[in-house]
Amino acid sequence: MPSPSRGALTVEQLSVRYGRASFACREVSFTVDRSSSFGIVGESGAGKSTVLKAVAGQLAPTEGRIVWDGKDVARLSGGALRSARRARQLVPQNHAASLNPRISIGASLRETGSSPERIRDIMNQVGLRDVSLSRRPDTLSGGQRQRVCIARALLVESELLLLDEPTSSLDASVAASLLHLLHNLRTQYDFTLIVVSHDLDAITALCDSVGVMKDGVMLEQGSVQTVLTAPSNEYTRHLLEAVPRIEAVPDPEVWNAWE
């Protein structure tokens, strides 16, 4: 595999096993170029979230390497490790669990070291203009908590945003609004994006390329257009046939309807 460019992510032959259990993912490899986006799809238990957590630094590889910005993140320590963790921000599927329930969302966001003015500006940008910073996470909707997590990633100037099932707990209108938000934020902040999702419309809307996983193995990968319209693997064809989906990314006029 070629050497990664600056700001790129390269996953090389990644395998992760929990204790003595069987491997949750095996020999997974892919590269995400700087400022591009990569989706991972597959059924529950395919190993998608395991890969995402390993990239985020929450799980240590059993085998293989994760190279970010030209550095093997497993070999970093001290300030270099802290910087690499700050650069890779995970927005988990259970976003409620990622926010401290005992403190306000304002207090959580101030932990990033940002000024009150910067926090309010980012809250406005993620669509939380009217949400009080004194509110606790349990008083927010699922969509609002998710936006708080995205705001936190923006406040630490994350270069790699990792989204685990971003639309799974949202109704259709809220999910569409979130996809519109992420589309605009990518344009504005130029971050690299990895999305794990069952929602093929979300992958189509947000990602440049995609990989398909089954039983811990990456079966195929390529551009979204190629893989999701002319897959080479039989499992991918079955996956596409089983999921009703919109065949095209909405045009700008449709996006604007959610503003």
N, C-alpha and C positions, 0 to 999 in steps of 0.2 A: 504494500500500500504506500502511495507517495507521501512524502513529508507534508504535514499540514501547514497551511499558510497562517500568518499571524491572525489571531482572533477566531481561528477555525477550531472545530471539534472533530477529533478522530477517535472512534471506538474500534479497538483492534482485538479481535478474537475474545470478546468479553464473555466470561462464564461466571455465574454467581450461584452458590449453593447455600441454603440455610441449614447450618449445622450438619447433621449426617443425612439430611433429606436429599432427594434427587435434585439435579440442577434445575433452578428456576429459569435460567437462560443459558444457552450453550453456544460458544464461538460466534457471537454476534459482532458483526463489523459494519460500520458505515461512517461516512464523513459528511459533516455539515459545514459548508463554507460560511465565512463571515457574512452577516446580514441576510442570510438565506433562512429557509424554514424547512423542517423535516417532520413528517408525520409518521406515527407507528400505529398500525391497525391490527386487529385480530380479535378472536373471541376471548371471553374471560378466562384467565389462567394461562394465557399465551406467553406471559413473561414481559409484557409491555411495561408495566409499572416498575418491575424490578430493574429493567434497563434504565428507566428514567431516574430512579432513586440512586442507582450507581453513578450515573452522570452527575447528579446533584451532590454526590459525596456522602450520601446517607447510608450507602452500603459499600463495603469494600469488595473489589473483584476477587473472586477465587482464583481466576486465571485471566490473562489478558491485560490490556492497558487502556486507560482513558487519557487522551492527550488533548489538553486545552491550551491554545495559544503557544503551541510548540513545546509544552512541558507535560511530563507524565505526572498527573495530579497526585498519584499515590506516593510519589517520592518527595513531595513538597513538605515543608515544615515552617514553623514560625510565621513571620509576616507574609511570606509568599503563599503559604497555605490559607491564611486568613483572607488574602486578596482574591485567591482563586475561588474560595467559598462565596465571598461577597459577589463575585462576578456571575456566579451560577445560582439563580434563584428559582426554587421550586414552588409552584402554586398547586398544592395537593388537591386530590378529589375531595377529601374531607377538610375543606378550608376552615370550618369552625374549629377544628382541633389545632390548627396552626396559629390561632389567635388566643392570647392569654385571657380566659374568661373573667379574671379577677380585676382587670384594669380596663380603662376606656380605650377606644380605638385611637384616640389622640395620643395617649400615653404609649401605646404600642408603636405608633409611627414616630414619636419623638425618640424612641430607642435607636433609630437610624442615625441620629445626630443632626437631623435636618432642622432648619429654623421653622417657626410657626407659619411664616409667610410661604415658604417652600411647600410645607405640608398642605396648606389650604389650596395652593395653586395646583398641586398634583391631584388632590381630592376633586377639584373642579374638572380636571382633565379626564378623570376616570368616571365621570358622571355622578359624583356624590356631592354636588354643590350644596344641596340643602340638608345634608346629613350632619348632625352635631357631632363634634369630636369628643364630646363628653359621654356619648352613648357606649354601652358595653356590647360586645359581639353578639350576645344572645338576644338582643333587641333588634338586630338587623335581619333582613331576609337573606336567603342563601346567595342570591345574586349580588347583594350589597357586600356581604362578607368577602366574596370572591374579588370584588373590585378593590376592597381594602388591601387584600393580599397583593394584587397587581400594583396598587399604589406604593406599597412597601418596597417591591422590587424596583420600581422606578426611582424611589427616593435614594436607594443605595447605588443607583446608576448601574444596575445589572446589565451585563453584555449578553448573557444567555438566559432566556426565560424558558422555563420548563413547565408545561401545563399538563396535568393529569386529569383526563376526562372533564374538560372545562364546561361542557354543556349538559352533563349527565343528569344533574338535579334541577335543571331549569326548564320552565315551560317554553313553548316555541317562540313567543314574542321576546321573552327575556334572553333566550339563547341567541336570537338574531341580533339583538341589540349588543350583546357581548361580543359577537363576532365582528360586528361593525366597529366597536371600540378597539379591539385588538388590531384590526386591519389599519385603522388610523394611527394607533400608537406605534406600530412597526414602521410606518412611513415617517413619523416624526422623530423617533428615537433610534432607528436603525439597529435594533438589537437582533440577535440571532434567536431563532425560536424552534423548540421541539414540542410537538403536541402528540400526546397519547389519547386516542379516542375511539369509541365505537361508532361515532357519528361521522359518516363519510362526507356529509355536506360540510361539516366543520373542517375536515382535512382539505377538502377541495377549496374552501374559501380562504384558508390560512397558509397552506403549505405549497412549496415548490416541488418537493420530492417526497416520496413515501416508501416505507418498508412494511411488509406484511409478515406477521409472526404467527406461528402455531407451535404449541408444545415446546416453547423456549427457543425455537430456532427461527431465524430470519429466512423466509422462503424465497422472497424476491424483493427487489427494490428498484426504483427508477423515478422518473418524473411522474407527477400526479396524473398528468394527461395520459401517459402510456400505461401505467399500472392500473388505473381505475377505469380505463376504457378498453384496453387491449392487453389484459394480463396474460402472462406466460405460464402461470402456475394454476393447476386445476383447483386447488383450495381457494385461491383468490377469486376465481370465477364463481365458485359456490358462494363465497362470502358476498360478492356483489349481487348475486341473484336473490339472496335472502334478505337484503336490506333495501326497503323503498327509499329513494333518494331523488333529489333534484339534480338534473344532469348538467347544469351550467352554473357558474358563479354569478350571482345577481349583478346587474350593471349598476353604475353609480347612482342612478335615479332610485333604484330599489334600496340601496344602502341608505340613501338620504331619507327615506321614509321612516327610518328608525331613529332619527336624530331628535 
